[in-house]
């Protein structure tokens, strides 16, 4: 993977300045600050999908199971144990990981459409559990809870304060994601995506790498779900539904799977586009769907991925026969320890 050039750092700095100024810019653009918060929340959720779809090459079409588990984990911990803000986020994150631990062994030896369909099936199992266990989850009506204060400070985050808390979480996730995909582990995931058979011949346990990637993705998705639950102070079964999974996958593909900020671009277009179109048109799903079709046909690598390919001197393609160069650090480490 090529190092980021000076213009890449400049663009990243400009992006984060705009995100910092969002509470001041949103009213000028006739946008509610909650829309900006939702953009960051779903960008985090799409990054979880991006790790599996864009870097590992598996199809996580049931990822909303971890998203919904995160929301319910945070909500139930607040409702029953009266935990604080950060603790509820940690519990929501762990709830997503627990869900991945439960279904992971059934997914590991499946690839392609079978991985996707099995993940959707397990996601629907979680959905029907939330739907039926009315005494715990509130069933179809969902469950309300209050946003707890920050531990030790007693501060209740509202509006701009909550937005900046989510922006901090988003920044930490982006930095962690950037370090992860450029580590030997991340390069091995790319090698598995390019040619899993050859990776196996080189002695790599691809099932183990995919399982770890699934755990990390579930943790990020659970964190996003916990943040979303705290944002709306509500958790309901549809957060676990396959429709929610489809929305998050669409954001990832729209922005550009396999890029760092592609999920953010996709979340911006989807969340803001949905808000504007749903306000102006009763049949807003039709133009939004047409926009997705046009983007997929015109930008096969997503908006950001296609734009990056057009930059002069950039070469994203992996030459034939060199698709496992990303795994070289891992393989070298294995050889030296034998």
VMD Tcl script that draws the C-alpha trace (Angstrom):
set ca {
  {0.00 0.00 0.00}
  {1.36 3.36 -0.96}
  {2.04 6.00 1.71}
  {-0.30 8.95 1.82}
  {1.03 11.92 -0.14}
  {0.98 15.51 0.98}
  {-2.32 16.16 -0.80}
  {-3.88 13.23 0.98}
  {-2.96 14.71 4.35}
  {-4.21 18.13 3.25}
  {-7.56 16.68 2.14}
  {-7.86 14.76 5.43}
  {-7.13 17.91 7.44}
  {-9.75 19.90 5.49}
  {-12.28 17.13 6.04}
  {-11.80 17.11 9.79}
  {-11.96 20.91 9.95}
  {-15.34 20.76 8.20}
  {-16.49 18.08 10.63}
  {-15.39 20.23 13.55}
  {-17.36 23.17 12.17}
  {-20.47 21.11 11.39}
  {-22.53 22.52 14.31}
  {-21.95 26.02 12.88}
  {-22.31 25.03 9.21}
  {-25.39 22.80 9.52}
  {-27.91 25.63 10.15}
  {-26.57 27.53 7.13}
  {-27.19 24.45 4.99}
  {-30.67 23.97 6.52}
  {-29.61 20.69 8.11}
  {-30.37 19.55 11.64}
  {-27.32 18.75 13.74}
  {-28.79 15.29 14.35}
  {-28.34 14.60 10.63}
  {-24.62 15.35 10.95}
  {-24.47 13.03 13.96}
  {-26.21 10.27 11.98}
  {-23.67 10.69 9.18}
  {-20.82 9.96 11.59}
  {-22.68 7.07 13.22}
  {-23.44 5.33 9.94}
  {-19.93 6.07 8.66}
  {-18.62 4.06 11.63}
  {-21.10 1.27 10.84}
  {-20.05 1.28 7.18}
  {-16.38 1.07 8.18}
  {-17.16 -2.22 9.90}
  {-18.62 -3.52 6.64}
  {-15.67 -2.08 4.74}
  {-13.21 -4.21 6.70}
  {-14.94 -7.40 5.59}
  {-16.15 -6.38 2.13}
  {-13.42 -4.03 0.98}
  {-10.34 -5.59 2.57}
  {-11.16 -9.24 3.32}
  {-13.48 -10.01 0.41}
  {-16.40 -11.60 2.28}
  {-20.00 -10.42 2.01}
  {-21.34 -9.21 5.39}
  {-25.01 -8.79 4.48}
  {-26.18 -9.55 8.03}
  {-24.02 -6.96 9.76}
  {-27.06 -5.18 11.22}
  {-27.24 -7.99 13.76}
  {-24.16 -6.52 15.48}
  {-25.48 -2.98 15.00}
  {-28.77 -3.83 16.72}
  {-27.06 -5.83 19.45}
  {-24.94 -2.79 20.21}
  {-28.04 -0.60 20.57}
  {-29.82 -3.16 22.78}
  {-26.67 -3.79 24.81}
  {-26.31 -0.11 25.59}
  {-30.05 0.35 26.24}
  {-30.47 -2.68 28.50}
  {-27.37 -1.82 30.52}
  {-28.70 1.70 31.10}
  {-32.21 0.54 31.88}
  {-31.28 -2.30 34.24}
  {-27.90 -1.37 35.70}
  {-27.91 2.45 35.39}
  {-24.42 2.57 33.88}
  {-22.76 5.72 32.60}
  {-22.23 6.95 29.04}
  {-18.85 5.34 28.33}
  {-19.74 2.09 30.11}
  {-22.88 1.73 28.01}
  {-20.79 2.14 24.85}
  {-18.37 -0.53 26.04}
  {-21.22 -2.94 26.83}
  {-22.82 -2.27 23.45}
  {-19.50 -2.97 21.73}
  {-19.09 -6.21 23.67}
  {-22.66 -7.23 22.77}
  {-21.72 -7.01 19.09}
  {-18.59 -9.10 19.70}
  {-20.59 -11.74 21.60}
  {-22.98 -11.98 18.66}
  {-20.04 -12.54 16.31}
  {-18.57 -15.20 18.61}
  {-21.89 -17.07 18.54}
  {-22.31 -17.11 14.76}
  {-18.66 -16.95 13.67}
  {-17.96 -20.72 13.80}
  {-20.88 -21.34 11.42}
  {-19.60 -18.77 8.91}
  {-15.89 -19.54 8.74}
  {-15.98 -22.31 6.15}
  {-18.47 -20.52 3.94}
  {-17.53 -18.10 1.20}
  {-19.28 -15.94 -1.35}
  {-23.06 -15.93 -1.43}
  {-23.25 -18.74 1.16}
  {-21.43 -16.59 3.74}
  {-23.80 -13.72 2.98}
  {-27.00 -15.78 3.15}
  {-25.99 -17.54 6.35}
  {-25.12 -14.20 7.95}
  {-28.52 -12.79 6.92}
  {-30.23 -15.86 8.40}
  {-28.49 -15.45 11.77}
  {-29.26 -11.74 11.70}
  {-32.95 -12.54 11.29}
  {-32.73 -14.94 14.23}
  {-31.53 -12.05 16.41}
  {-34.29 -9.88 14.94}
  {-37.05 -12.34 15.87}
  {-35.59 -12.81 19.36}
  {-35.79 -9.05 19.91}
  {-39.28 -9.03 18.39}
  {-40.64 -11.85 20.56}
  {-39.00 -11.23 23.95}
  {-41.35 -8.40 24.82}
  {-40.59 -8.43 28.55}
  {-36.91 -7.71 27.90}
  {-36.65 -5.81 24.62}
  {-40.10 -4.23 24.42}
  {-40.91 -6.33 21.37}
  {-42.27 -4.55 18.32}
  {-42.66 -1.28 20.26}
  {-38.99 -1.20 21.20}
  {-37.56 0.20 24.41}
  {-36.93 3.76 25.58}
  {-34.06 4.78 27.80}
  {-32.39 8.00 28.86}
  {-28.92 9.07 27.78}
  {-26.71 8.71 30.88}
  {-24.15 11.29 32.00}
  {-20.40 10.94 31.59}
  {-18.89 8.91 34.41}
  {-17.31 11.01 37.13}
  {-18.36 14.32 35.55}
  {-22.12 14.16 35.74}
  {-22.36 15.94 32.38}
  {-25.33 15.07 30.16}
  {-24.26 15.41 26.54}
  {-26.83 17.20 24.42}
  {-26.88 18.43 20.82}
  {-23.42 19.83 20.02}
  {-21.80 18.09 22.99}
  {-23.08 14.71 21.85}
  {-22.01 15.45 18.26}
  {-18.44 16.18 19.34}
  {-18.38 13.01 21.46}
  {-19.38 11.00 18.37}
  {-16.82 12.90 16.28}
  {-14.12 11.91 18.79}
  {-15.21 8.26 18.56}
  {-15.27 8.48 14.76}
  {-11.75 9.92 14.73}
  {-10.42 7.17 16.99}
  {-12.07 4.50 14.82}
  {-10.61 6.03 11.63}
  {-7.10 6.15 13.10}
  {-7.40 2.59 14.38}
  {-8.79 1.40 11.05}
  {-5.96 3.13 9.15}
  {-3.32 1.50 11.35}
  {-5.05 -1.88 11.10}
  {-5.25 -2.08 7.31}
  {-1.61 -1.01 6.98}
  {-0.37 -3.55 9.51}
  {0.86 -7.03 8.51}
  {-2.55 -8.35 9.60}
  {-4.38 -5.94 7.29}
  {-2.08 -6.75 4.39}
  {-2.78 -10.43 4.93}
  {-6.52 -9.74 4.74}
  {-5.96 -8.07 1.36}
  {-3.94 -11.10 0.25}
  {-6.84 -13.36 1.25}
  {-9.22 -11.20 -0.75}
  {-6.98 -11.34 -3.83}
  {-6.32 -15.09 -3.80}
  {-7.29 -17.13 -0.77}
  {-6.17 -20.43 -2.31}
  {-2.60 -19.21 -2.75}
  {-2.63 -17.76 0.76}
  {-3.53 -21.21 2.09}
  {-0.73 -22.81 0.07}
  {1.69 -20.41 1.75}
  {0.66 -21.78 5.13}
  {-1.71 -19.04 6.25}
  {-4.75 -20.11 8.24}
  {-7.25 -17.95 6.35}
  {-10.18 -19.05 8.50}
  {-8.42 -17.67 11.57}
  {-7.70 -14.34 9.90}
  {-11.30 -14.02 8.69}
  {-12.58 -14.88 12.16}
  {-10.46 -12.14 13.75}
  {-11.59 -9.70 11.05}
  {-15.20 -10.64 11.84}
  {-14.63 -9.96 15.55}
  {-13.10 -6.54 14.84}
  {-15.91 -5.70 12.41}
  {-18.53 -6.76 14.98}
  {-16.87 -4.60 17.64}
  {-16.96 -1.54 15.37}
  {-20.55 -2.30 14.33}
  {-21.61 -2.80 17.95}
  {-20.00 0.50 18.89}
  {-21.86 2.24 16.07}
  {-25.13 0.66 17.18}
  {-24.56 1.68 20.80}
  {-23.86 5.25 19.69}
  {-27.00 5.25 17.54}
  {-29.10 3.95 20.42}
  {-27.78 6.71 22.67}
  {-28.44 9.24 19.90}
  {-32.15 8.43 19.59}
  {-32.45 7.02 23.14}
  {-34.38 4.11 21.72}
  {-33.75 0.54 20.53}
  {-36.12 -1.44 18.34}
  {-36.04 -4.76 16.39}
  {-35.70 -3.21 12.93}
  {-32.15 -2.20 13.83}
  {-31.34 -5.91 13.52}
  {-33.26 -6.46 10.29}
  {-31.70 -7.30 6.94}
  {-33.01 -4.02 5.49}
  {-30.70 -2.18 7.88}
  {-27.84 -4.38 6.71}
  {-28.59 -3.49 3.11}
  {-28.53 0.23 3.85}
  {-25.10 0.03 5.49}
  {-23.69 -2.13 2.69}
  {-25.03 0.38 0.14}
  {-23.24 3.22 1.94}
  {-19.98 1.28 1.78}
  {-20.29 0.43 -1.91}
  {-21.51 3.90 -2.81}
  {-18.55 5.64 -1.17}
  {-15.96 3.07 -2.17}
  {-15.17 -0.27 -0.51}
  {-11.49 -0.69 0.16}
  {-10.86 3.00 0.93}
  {-10.51 4.66 4.33}
  {-13.02 7.49 3.85}
  {-15.32 5.78 1.34}
  {-17.80 4.81 4.10}
  {-17.98 8.45 5.22}
  {-18.67 9.62 1.65}
  {-21.38 6.99 1.26}
  {-22.94 7.88 4.62}
  {-23.02 11.59 3.72}
  {-24.80 10.92 0.42}
  {-27.22 8.36 1.85}
  {-28.21 10.08 5.10}
  {-28.44 13.61 3.73}
  {-30.01 12.43 0.47}
  {-32.63 10.45 2.37}
  {-33.40 13.44 4.61}
  {-33.79 15.88 1.71}
  {-35.73 13.56 -0.59}
  {-38.05 12.22 2.12}
  {-38.97 15.81 3.02}
  {-39.64 16.86 -0.57}
  {-41.17 13.70 -2.09}
  {-43.60 11.09 -0.75}
  {-42.01 8.53 -3.10}
  {-38.43 9.44 -2.24}
  {-37.19 5.84 -2.42}
  {-37.45 5.85 -6.22}
  {-34.97 8.69 -6.96}
  {-32.69 7.49 -4.17}
  {-32.67 4.01 -5.68}
  {-32.01 5.47 -9.12}
  {-29.05 7.38 -7.67}
  {-27.58 4.16 -6.34}
  {-28.03 2.41 -9.68}
  {-26.36 5.30 -11.51}
  {-23.45 5.35 -9.07}
  {-22.89 1.60 -9.27}
  {-22.96 1.65 -13.08}
  {-20.89 4.81 -13.47}
  {-18.53 4.34 -10.52}
  {-17.85 0.61 -10.09}
  {-15.27 1.28 -7.35}
  {-17.51 3.76 -5.56}
  {-17.35 7.52 -5.75}
  {-14.16 7.92 -3.74}
  {-12.49 4.82 -5.15}
  {-13.10 5.95 -8.73}
  {-11.93 9.48 -7.94}
  {-8.69 8.16 -6.43}
  {-8.03 6.06 -9.52}
  {-8.21 9.21 -11.64}
  {-5.41 10.91 -9.72}
  {-2.22 11.20 -11.81}
  {0.49 8.70 -10.99}
  {-1.76 6.53 -8.83}
  {-1.85 2.81 -9.49}
  {-4.18 0.76 -7.35}
  {-4.05 -2.42 -9.38}
  {-2.04 -5.38 -8.16}
  {0.10 -6.89 -10.88}
  {-0.57 -10.56 -11.76}
  {1.63 -12.85 -9.72}
  {2.20 -10.23 -7.01}
  {-1.17 -10.44 -5.30}
  {0.37 -11.90 -2.13}
  {3.05 -9.28 -1.65}
  {0.85 -7.83 1.10}
  {1.32 -11.03 3.08}
  {5.11 -10.92 2.89}
  {5.66 -9.50 6.43}
  {3.50 -12.21 7.99}
  {5.11 -14.98 5.97}
  {8.59 -13.71 6.79}
  {7.77 -13.68 10.50}
  {6.53 -17.26 10.29}
  {9.71 -18.39 8.55}
  {12.02 -16.76 11.09}
  {10.24 -18.34 14.04}
  {10.47 -21.89 12.72}
}
mol new
graphics top color blue
foreach p $ca { graphics top sphere $p radius 0.5 }
foreach p [lrange $ca 0 end-1] q [lrange $ca 1 end] { graphics top cylinder $p $q radius 0.2 }
display resetview
